[in-house]
Amino acid sequence: MNHLLCGLAAHPALPSELVDRLIAVADADIASDLAARADLTREQAVALAARVEESAVRLVYEGRLTDADIDPATHPYAALALLHEGAGRPEWARLFAADPDAERREKLAACPGLPSDVVRTLAADTDVRVVAELALWTTPEVAAGLAAHPHAEVRRAVAVNEATPPDILAALITGEGLPPARRCLVCDREETPFTHDPYCPSLNCDLLPGAACGGSHESTVHDTQVAALRNPATPTGAVVGFADHPSMIVRCALAGRPDLPPEVGARLARDPMPGVRAELAGNPAIGDALIRVLAGDRDHDVLRELAHHPRVPLDVLTADLAGAVKIRATLLPRIAAASPAEVETLTQAPNPAVRMLVAQRRDLPAGIRDALAGDPDAKVVKSVAPHPGLSEARLRAMVARHGARVVAKVAANPDASPALLEDLTRYGRAVHKALREVARHRNATAPALLACLADREARPHAAGHPALPPEVIAGLLTDADWQVVESAAANPSLPAGVAADLIPRLPIPRAYPGRTPPASVSGDLAESSDYNRSGAGGTGGEQ
């Protein structure tokens, strides 16, 4: 990978003429960065698609190419991408429906708004993968027809489709009213009875671990039931009988349904498998009574899911969960929704674990924010340290009182001053974590960034910071770490003259759709750079 040119391709201030030169020498990786440029012109997009065929799909999804720019014969996947975006031509859909390449027909089947004759052709395709893909995305009418398809894999796909009519989903989950499926992916390939080895050593095998068929397509029927249970369009009455199903995966799917009846939830709360109870605890639809039952669970995963529940009662969160569950530096949904009065109460809680939760908010009133900044518990101060609006005096007081435990979070405060950031880079043993925050900070100065360059993890971030001196940026273009090279090359403060000298010079061809410029790249840099795609000369290795 030519990390140097990839970095330049992402350079936000690169002059248009240098973008043209990069297009002329681009490979797939460089083209990926070029395609994401906000300033790419239509002419440049067409030239890039002509140079690197793979980039055409990305350019379509970025909105840079239209049907006028694409020939489906030379850029079939870009044409399919346009169809997927609803911007392709109907005749293209008919062309791909008859394509001998099953992969292209499969991609076509996922496109919305296909002509009815194309849909009929795809529904009758001889490759089950094509029909199953159509079943995943098609209209209610077509899905209803495919529910009786003789292949079980197609039926499973119909069960996933949220447009499938409810009565059809009910039939799929029970099997009632549908003729038995005749084939599945397992019996298509193996003599039955067969159970696929979960540790299958074959590199060419794409059967799922445990896939099984004894003549009734057991694993696919199971997966169809799970898909229907997870489909919100499946009627409630069709799913309640699965609370005692022998499969934990089936019961988990039931436990997560938004229309779960309270009595079924109560049964699942007593499930012997913690995974089922954890799925239930994370269900936003369960009520207070069930939440309080689950708060007495001893499983950590159950309690963690409950802590993240958007409607967990505050008394449950503060009394039962705050001290029992290790909650990372995250704002819990119930804390985010707390009223001003509740915030005030939480701030005065005797348990520091509770104060730490409210300190994760970034919209606290100034008085509450400052009170938490002066909290005697370092965990609380660490949580509030990145809050906007804290004065430099308070930030420095936090570091003076709690030292290494809060210095990295203080460095992450958006209002940290340049002087404070420079001081934090010199702060004892905590400097390693702080340097990464300083290197990303908008207020970081050149002296602070130079200190960050000495840290392996902070170095790539510092190399891309616009406050770094231009001569230092230029020196980093030959760094042994490819991440540093890319960041330096993409640094908006890299002088345009330096960038121009890095790009091999080739005649820039006019762009014609379907025309691919010569693949050869001349110039000393392209031929001998330490940052070529083989990774030669760099210690960073291949990406």
ABEGO torsion letter per residue (X at the ends): XBAAAAAAAABAABBAAAAAAAAAABBAAAAAAAAABAABBAAAAAAAAAABAAAAAAAAAAGABBAAABBAAABAAAAAAAAAAGABBAAAAAAAAABABAAAAAAAAABBGBBAAAAAAAAABABAAAAAAAAAABBAAAAAAAAABABAAAAAAAAABAABBAAAAAAAAAGBGBBBBABBAAAAABBOBBBBBAABABAABABBBGBBBAGAGAAAAAAAAAAAAABAABBAAAAAAAAABABAAAAAAAAABAABBAAAAAAAAABABAAAAAAAAABAABBAAAAAAAAABABAAAAAAAAABAABBAAAAAAAAAAABBBBBBBBAAAAABBAAAAAAAAABABAAAAAAAAABAABBAAAAAAAAABABAAAAAAAAABBGBBAAAAAAAAAAAEAAAAAAAAABAABBAAAAAAAAABEAAAAAAAAAAAABAABBAAAAAAAAABAAAAAAAAABAABBAAAAAAAAABABAAAAAAAAABAABBAAAAAAABBBBBBBBBBBGBBBBABBBEAAAAABAABAAGBGBAAEBX
